[in-house]
């Protein structure tokens, strides 16, 4: 098959291993992944993506770079289902570079691709668990895994009381605009600093995506003003920083996920705002 089709752990490409070829593949892959349901466009890009594109265009073995992609997705808090859907998008667009966007079909992905990505993803997640990592070193926010544990705790407590968890707690997401990729890391450092200062009374503020943080807080009358204060402070500091002035941040209350450890695949706005 032409256009970088995957086969037997490697790829074949009938064009030169050029920078333009990598850009074209990356663009098609990104579009197909978004069409397949990737929820946070600004979080898709990563160094591991560039490594996969380079290997595909050069016709190199893909097992190692796919394992690296899986590890990067796990480190970013992406669930295995979303990571596999993303690789299905890669497989779909690699079939023929002249074709239009193809639907991503996870069932059609070769088993070696699934295995390579899954091994990388699971090993990275295991390293986080064994290492006991609870805080992101860059932003100072808690990790997504730690937030998942806290969500499980409050959900169990709500069940014991016979109440919905949304009656006692709120989950508020602060997210950078999808166009803020170049300023994502410094922007999230600033977001982490503000959230740590505003939510310092026992709430859990965690990095749930490379460009999104979430705060688990008791639902109380002062929650909305504190969320508004945090958002205003973040925007003020972005405006005061020449390199961050164009970045945008939004906030919303998310629905509680049915499975707290699949939080990142299930974040969605709730029907009512934080109170």
C-alpha positions in Angstrom: 0.0 0.0 0.0 1.2 3.5 -0.7 1.5 6.7 1.3 3.1 5.2 4.4 0.9 2.2 4.8 1.7 0.2 7.9 2.8 -3.4 7.5 4.7 -6.0 9.6 6.0 -3.5 12.2 7.2 -1.0 9.7 6.0 1.4 7.0 6.6 1.9 3.4 6.5 5.4 1.8 6.9 6.0 -2.0 8.0 9.6 -1.3 11.2 11.1 0.2 11.6 11.3 4.0 11.0 15.0 3.9 9.9 17.6 6.3 7.0 18.3 4.1 5.9 14.7 4.1 6.0 14.7 7.9 3.9 17.8 8.1 1.4 16.4 5.7 1.0 13.2 7.6 0.8 15.0 10.9 -1.9 17.3 9.5 -4.0 14.4 8.1 -3.5 12.3 11.3 -4.6 15.3 13.5 -7.7 15.9 11.4 -8.7 12.2 11.5 -8.1 12.0 15.2 -10.3 15.0 15.9 -13.0 13.6 13.6 -12.8 10.4 15.6 -13.5 12.2 18.8 -10.2 13.4 20.3 -11.7 15.8 23.0 -8.9 18.4 23.6 -7.3 19.5 20.2 -4.5 21.5 21.8 -3.3 18.4 23.7 -2.9 16.2 20.7 0.5 17.4 19.6 3.5 16.0 21.4 7.2 15.2 20.6 6.1 11.5 20.4 3.7 12.4 17.5 6.6 14.0 15.6 8.7 10.9 16.2 6.0 8.6 14.8 5.5 10.8 11.8 9.2 10.8 11.0 9.4 7.0 11.3 6.3 6.6 9.1 7.7 8.8 6.3 11.1 7.3 6.5 9.8 3.8 6.3 11.3 2.8 9.7 10.1 0.2 12.3 7.3 1.7 14.3 7.0 -0.6 17.4 9.4 1.5 19.5 8.0 4.9 18.5 4.4 3.7 19.1 5.4 2.5 22.5 6.8 5.9 23.1 3.6 7.5 21.9 1.6 5.2 24.3 3.9 6.3 27.2 3.5 10.0 26.3 -0.3 9.6 26.2 -0.3 7.9 29.6 1.9 10.6 31.1 -0.5 13.3 29.7 -3.4 11.5 31.3 -5.0 10.2 28.1 -7.0 7.0 28.6 -6.1 3.8 26.7 -9.3 3.9 24.7 -8.6 7.4 23.4 -4.9 6.5 22.7 -6.0 3.5 20.6 -8.6 5.6 18.7 -5.8 8.0 17.9 -3.6 5.2 16.5 -6.6 4.0 14.5 -6.7 7.5 12.9 -3.0 7.2 12.1 -3.6 3.8 10.5 -6.5 5.1 8.5 -4.6 8.1 7.0 -1.5 6.2 6.2 -3.2 3.9 3.7 -3.1 6.4 0.8 -1.9 10.0 1.1 -4.0 11.0 -1.9 -7.2 9.8 -0.4 -9.6 12.0 1.6 -10.0 11.7 5.3 -10.7 8.0 6.3 -12.8 6.9 9.3 -10.7 5.6 12.2 -11.6 2.0 12.9 -9.9 0.6 16.0 -10.9 -2.9 15.0 -9.0 -2.6 11.8 -5.6 -1.7 13.4 -3.0 -4.4 13.1 -2.4 -6.2 16.4 1.3 -5.3 16.5 0.4 -1.6 16.5 -2.2 -2.1 19.3 0.3 -4.2 21.3 3.1 -1.7 20.9 1.0 1.3 22.0 -0.7 -0.6 24.8 2.6 -1.8 26.3 4.1 1.7 26.3 0.9 3.1 27.8 0.6 0.5 30.5 4.3 0.6 31.5 4.2 4.3 31.9 1.1 4.1 34.0 2.6 1.4 36.1 5.7 3.5 36.7 3.5 6.3 38.0 1.7 4.0 40.4 4.8 2.3 41.7 6.7 5.6 42.0 3.8 7.1 43.9 3.8 10.2 41.8 1.0 12.5 43.1 2.3 15.9 41.9 3.2 17.2 38.4 6.8 18.6 38.7 6.2 21.4 36.2 2.9 23.0 37.4 2.9 21.8 41.0 -0.6 20.5 40.5 -1.7 17.0 41.6 -1.6 14.3 39.0 -4.6 13.0 37.2 -4.2 9.6 38.9 -4.3 11.3 42.3 -7.4 13.2 41.3 -9.0 9.9 40.2 -8.3 8.5 43.7 -9.9 11.5 45.3 -12.9 11.3 43.0 -13.4 7.6 44.0 -13.3 8.6 47.7 -16.0 11.3 47.4 -18.1 9.0 45.2 -18.0 6.2 47.8 -18.8 8.7 50.6 -21.8 9.9 48.6 -23.1 6.4 48.0 -22.9 5.7 51.8 -25.0 8.7 52.4 -27.4 7.8 49.7 -26.8 11.1 47.8 -25.5 12.0 44.4 -21.8 13.2 44.5 -22.8 16.3 42.6 -24.8 17.4 45.6 -21.8 17.6 47.8 -18.9 18.4 45.4 -18.2 20.1 42.1 -15.5 19.4 39.5 -14.5 22.6 37.8 -12.2 22.5 34.7 -9.9 25.4 33.6 -8.7 24.9 30.1 -6.5 26.8 27.7 -7.8 27.7 24.3 -7.0 25.1 21.6 -5.0 27.7 19.7 -2.7 28.2 22.7 -0.3 25.3 21.9 3.0 27.3 21.7 2.3 28.8 25.2 0.8 25.6 26.7 3.6 24.8 29.2 4.3 28.3 30.6 0.5 28.9 30.6 -0.2 25.9 32.6 2.5 26.8 35.1 0.7 30.1 35.7 -2.6 28.3 35.9 -1.2 25.9 38.5 0.2 28.8 40.5 -3.1 30.6 40.6 -5.2 27.6 41.4 -2.8 26.6 44.2 -3.3 30.1 45.7 -7.1 30.3 45.4 -7.9 26.7 46.2 -5.8 26.1 49.3 -8.4 24.9 51.8 -8.4 21.1 51.2 -9.6 21.1 47.6 -7.8 19.1 45.0 -6.4 20.9 42.0 -4.9 18.6 39.4 -3.4 18.6 35.9 -5.8 16.5 33.8 -4.5 17.3 30.3 -1.4 19.2 29.1 -3.7 22.2 28.7 -6.3 21.7 31.3 -6.6 21.5 35.1 -9.5 20.5 37.3 -10.5 21.4 40.8 -12.5 19.0 43.0 -14.1 21.2 45.7 -17.0 21.0 48.2 -20.1 22.5 46.7 -20.6 25.6 48.9 -22.0 29.1 48.4 -18.5 30.6 48.0 -17.4 28.2 45.2 -18.6 30.3 42.3 -16.9 33.5 43.5 -13.7 31.6 44.0 -13.8 30.1 40.5 -14.5 33.6 39.1 -11.6 35.0 41.1 -9.2 32.3 39.8 -10.3 32.8 36.2 -9.9 36.6 36.6 -6.4 36.2 38.1 -5.3 33.8 35.3 -6.5 36.2 32.6 -4.9 39.2 34.3 -1.6 37.5 34.5 -1.8 36.2 30.9 -2.5 39.8 29.8 0.5 41.1 31.8 2.9 38.6 30.2 3.9 39.5 26.7 4.4 35.9 25.7 1.0 34.8 27.0 -1.2 37.7 26.1 -2.9 35.9 23.2 -3.7 32.8 25.2 -7.3 32.2 26.3 -8.6 30.3 29.3 -12.1 29.1 30.0 -13.7 27.4 32.9 -16.7 25.1 33.3 -18.2 22.6 35.7 -17.8 19.1 34.5 -20.0 16.1 35.0 -18.7 13.5 37.4 -17.3 10.5 35.5 -18.9 7.1 36.0 -15.4 5.7 36.4 -13.2 8.1 38.2 -10.0 6.6 36.8 -11.3 7.2 33.2 -11.8 10.9 34.1 -9.9 12.2 31.1 -12.0 10.3 28.5 -15.3 11.5 30.1 -14.9 15.2 31.0 -17.9 17.0 29.7 -19.7 20.2 30.8 -22.4 19.8 33.4 -25.9 21.3 32.9 -25.6 23.6 35.9 -22.8 26.0 36.9 -20.7 25.8 40.0 -22.5 27.4 43.0 
